[in-house]
Amino acid sequence: MASGRLSPPNLITLGRILACPVLFFLVLSPRIDLLFTAFVLFLLASLSDLWDGFLARKYGWVTEMGKLLDPLADKLLLLATLIPFYLVSRRPDGAWEVPGWGELPLWVLLVLLGREAAVTLFRSWAARKGEVISAGASGKAKAFVQNLFSGSLILWYVVIRRAEARGWDGAVWALWDPFHRGFVAVSLAIALLLTVYSMGVYLWKYRFLWLGKEPTV
């Protein structure tokens, strides 16, 4: 395990954290060019999550700071997209609704963000007991599918605005339109299932903490 806090993976993670407020305001914009910028920035931030993990494992740049920063960056990236999605899906013209879902339901927001808040509090509590809880496989899978949903929805906003502006109605659009809509709708449903599942995995894996027992090997 690396001892240096500002290792390359940690710097990449910090960059992802700093990108979140910029992404938040870009997603709120109705302009196609800014929405496309939001999509590119989101894509880079999502890929950086894979990159920093790869570097940490390959070169042994694993730090306690990194174990805490990485899941924090995932949560901030979720906040930077979900809250704008919730707001823009309620615009009066109805043109920004989430495919298959309409206005993003409040309960979806509460489940996705509530889980992140609960796990963050659990991590903080565990850290005070000397146990650092890093992101597990189920948590990473959850974050990956959430990123698929967020990225596909930002891209959908770009594509549908462009389709309206250009009057797309050909065969390619007739195929792409339902595929993209379906992808957004299904990825959100899967993200919700993984959100609940991964929460259960964390609670079960670290049950020794709240049961006051020693960890089992």
ChimeraX attribute file (.defattr): number of C-alpha atoms within 10 A of each C-alpha:
attribute: neighborCount
match mode: 1-to-1
recipient: residues
	/A:1	11
	/A:2	14
	/A:3	12
	/A:4	13
	/A:5	15
	/A:6	15
	/A:7	19
	/A:8	14
	/A:9	26
	/A:10	25
	/A:11	14
	/A:12	19
	/A:13	25
	/A:14	17
	/A:15	14
	/A:16	23
	/A:17	21
	/A:18	15
	/A:19	19
	/A:20	23
	/A:21	14
	/A:22	13
	/A:23	24
	/A:24	21
	/A:25	15
	/A:26	22
	/A:27	25
	/A:28	19
	/A:29	14
	/A:30	14
	/A:31	14
	/A:32	16
	/A:33	12
	/A:34	17
	/A:35	24
	/A:36	19
	/A:37	17
	/A:38	25
	/A:39	24
	/A:40	16
	/A:41	19
	/A:42	24
	/A:43	15
	/A:44	13
	/A:45	25
	/A:46	19
	/A:47	14
	/A:48	17
	/A:49	21
	/A:50	13
	/A:51	14
	/A:52	22
	/A:53	18
	/A:54	14
	/A:55	16
	/A:56	19
	/A:57	12
	/A:58	10
	/A:59	11
	/A:60	12
	/A:61	22
	/A:62	22
	/A:63	19
	/A:64	15
	/A:65	15
	/A:66	24
	/A:67	15
	/A:68	19
	/A:69	17
	/A:70	22
	/A:71	23
	/A:72	18
	/A:73	21
	/A:74	26
	/A:75	20
	/A:76	19
	/A:77	26
	/A:78	20
	/A:79	20
	/A:80	24
	/A:81	25
	/A:82	20
	/A:83	17
	/A:84	17
	/A:85	23
	/A:86	20
	/A:87	14
	/A:88	20
	/A:89	21
	/A:90	17
	/A:91	12
	/A:92	8
	/A:93	8
	/A:94	12
	/A:95	14
	/A:96	23
	/A:97	20
	/A:98	23
	/A:99	19
	/A:100	14
	/A:101	15
	/A:102	14
	/A:103	18
	/A:104	21
	/A:105	13
	/A:106	9
	/A:107	10
	/A:108	15
	/A:109	17
	/A:110	12
	/A:111	15
	/A:112	21
	/A:113	18
	/A:114	14
	/A:115	17
	/A:116	21
	/A:117	14
	/A:118	12
	/A:119	18
	/A:120	17
	/A:121	12
	/A:122	17
	/A:123	18
	/A:124	16
	/A:125	15
	/A:126	16
	/A:127	13
	/A:128	9
	/A:129	10
	/A:130	9
	/A:131	13
	/A:132	16
	/A:133	19
	/A:134	15
	/A:135	17
	/A:136	14
	/A:137	11
	/A:138	17
	/A:139	19
	/A:140	17
	/A:141	16
	/A:142	22
	/A:143	24
	/A:144	18
	/A:145	19
	/A:146	25
	/A:147	24
	/A:148	18
	/A:149	21
	/A:150	24
	/A:151	20
	/A:152	19
	/A:153	26
	/A:154	21
	/A:155	20
	/A:156	22
	/A:157	22
	/A:158	21
	/A:159	17
	/A:160	16
	/A:161	18
	/A:162	13
	/A:163	14
	/A:164	10
	/A:165	9
	/A:166	9
	/A:167	9
	/A:168	13
	/A:169	11
	/A:170	8
	/A:171	8
	/A:172	9
	/A:173	12
	/A:174	11
	/A:175	10
	/A:176	11
	/A:177	15
	/A:178	12
	/A:179	11
	/A:180	16
	/A:181	17
	/A:182	13
	/A:183	17
	/A:184	24
	/A:185	18
	/A:186	15
	/A:187	19
	/A:188	22
	/A:189	17
	/A:190	14
	/A:191	21
	/A:192	18
	/A:193	14
	/A:194	21
	/A:195	24
	/A:196	14
	/A:197	14
	/A:198	21
	/A:199	17
	/A:200	12
	/A:201	15
	/A:202	18
	/A:203	14
	/A:204	12
	/A:205	12
	/A:206	17
	/A:207	15
	/A:208	13
	/A:209	17
	/A:210	12
	/A:211	8
	/A:212	8
	/A:213	10
	/A:214	9
	/A:215	10
	/A:216	8
	/A:217	3
